[in-house]
Amino acid sequence: MIAEKRIPEASPLEDESLTEYYSRMAKRHMKFPVKRVLGRIRAQGVERGVALDVGTGPGIFPLEIAANLPEMEFVAIDLSPAMIQTAQANARERGLEDRVHFQIGSAYALPLKDKSVDLVICVHTMHHLEDPLVFFNEAARVLREGGKCVIVDLRRDSPKPLALFFDFLWRIIIREKKARDGLWNSLKAAFTVEECERMLRRSVLPPCRIYSQAIEMWIESY
Ligand SMILES: C[S@@+](CC[C@H](N)C(=O)[O-])C[C@H]1O[C@@H](n2cnc3c(N)ncnc32)[C@H](O)[C@@H]1O
């Protein structure tokens, strides 16, 4: 356990000077994490249709996933206007601006119609949410019947030695002083698997399984 009680984190991305840095780091280091999410999406059997990415940051996940799934269209949202601007520039750079649409939006009020998406993904954003239950219910609202979700985030109940190891690696990779405490602060702000299970049970999201892997937890439809 990293902290008994959750310690909410001021969004690191409120500091717009970090947006470009975060985008550069994500392009360089997210290849393997993208592959893992893509693997889970394929395992869910969703390879075409409309997908939604919530808390997209610089947009690396929807862009790389769309590049691998040519029949999938993405709407990707983030609260931060600076992030959305960076993500749009990344989409132009990848030549994917016709299939990956970035817009400002909140996890608490998804800017989509009821039953309009085949897949919801959300990567490392849940720990920024004070009330993920509202997001789970919003995800349930926009998912079509049989639609799937793949949600991954850090977990506060990570084994401490493992968390310290990842934090050590983070501090080697992240040279920007303002972002050095980022992983540890996010771990303190994260939910535990048990807290998340409780919220899922109270939500109207179709049945999901939740499992932990190293310092993360994954929530997936089944
Ligand atoms: C740690 S970043 C993850 C970015 C991206 N998913 C990735 O893994 O590269 C979390 C993102 O969530 C966004 N965010 C925080 N609260 C949000 C909310 N209520 N609705 C939508 N986005 C939010 C932040 O602006 C930030 O870009």
The ligand as an SDF file (V2000), in Angstrom:
LIG
                    3D

 27 29  0  0  0  0  0  0  0  0999 V2000
   -1.9220   11.0190  -16.8650 C   0  0  0  0  0  0  0  0  0  0  0  0
   -2.7420   11.7630  -18.2290 S   0  0  0  0  0  0  0  0  0  0  0  0
   -3.0060   10.3470  -19.2700 C   0  0  0  0  0  0  0  0  0  0  0  0
   -3.0110   10.7290  -20.7070 C   0  0  0  0  0  0  0  0  0  0  0  0
   -3.1490    9.5670  -21.6950 C   0  0  0  0  0  0  0  0  0  0  0  0
   -4.3230    8.7650  -21.4670 N   0  0  0  0  0  0  0  0  0  0  0  0
   -1.9030    8.7110  -21.6710 C   0  0  0  0  0  0  0  0  0  0  0  0
   -1.9170    7.6540  -21.0020 O   0  0  0  0  0  0  0  0  0  0  0  0
   -0.9040    9.1150  -22.3110 O   0  0  0  0  0  0  0  0  0  0  0  0
   -4.3780   12.0690  -17.6080 C   0  0  0  0  0  0  0  0  0  0  0  0
   -5.2020   12.9880  -18.5020 C   0  0  0  0  0  0  0  0  0  0  0  0
   -6.5280   13.0710  -17.9860 O   0  0  0  0  0  0  0  0  0  0  0  0
   -7.0100   14.3860  -18.1720 C   0  0  0  0  0  0  0  0  0  0  0  0
   -8.1470   14.5870  -17.2650 N   0  0  0  0  0  0  0  0  0  0  0  0
   -8.1190   14.8120  -15.9290 C   0  0  0  0  0  0  0  0  0  0  0  0
   -9.3630   14.9090  -15.4450 N   0  0  0  0  0  0  0  0  0  0  0  0
  -10.2190   14.7300  -16.4960 C   0  0  0  0  0  0  0  0  0  0  0  0
  -11.6350   14.7270  -16.6440 C   0  0  0  0  0  0  0  0  0  0  0  0
  -12.4560   14.9150  -15.5930 N   0  0  0  0  0  0  0  0  0  0  0  0
  -12.1570   14.5360  -17.8700 N   0  0  0  0  0  0  0  0  0  0  0  0
  -11.3430   14.3470  -18.9580 C   0  0  0  0  0  0  0  0  0  0  0  0
   -9.9980   14.3520  -18.8760 N   0  0  0  0  0  0  0  0  0  0  0  0
   -9.4340   14.5370  -17.6680 C   0  0  0  0  0  0  0  0  0  0  0  0
   -5.8090   15.2670  -17.9100 C   0  0  0  0  0  0  0  0  0  0  0  0
   -5.9470   16.5560  -18.4660 O   0  0  0  0  0  0  0  0  0  0  0  0
   -4.6940   14.4380  -18.5600 C   0  0  0  0  0  0  0  0  0  0  0  0
   -4.4630   14.8100  -19.8910 O   0  0  0  0  0  0  0  0  0  0  0  0
  1  2  1  0
  2  3  1  0
  2 10  1  0
  3  4  1  0
  4  5  1  0
  5  6  1  0
  5  7  1  0
  7  8  2  0
  7  9  1  0
 10 11  1  0
 11 12  1  0
 11 26  1  0
 12 13  1  0
 13 14  1  0
 13 24  1  0
 14 15  1  0
 14 23  1  0
 15 16  2  0
 16 17  1  0
 17 18  1  0
 17 23  2  0
 18 19  1  0
 18 20  2  0
 20 21  1  0
 21 22  2  0
 22 23  1  0
 24 25  1  0
 24 26  1  0
 26 27  1  0
M  CHG  2   2   1   9  -1
M  END
$$$$
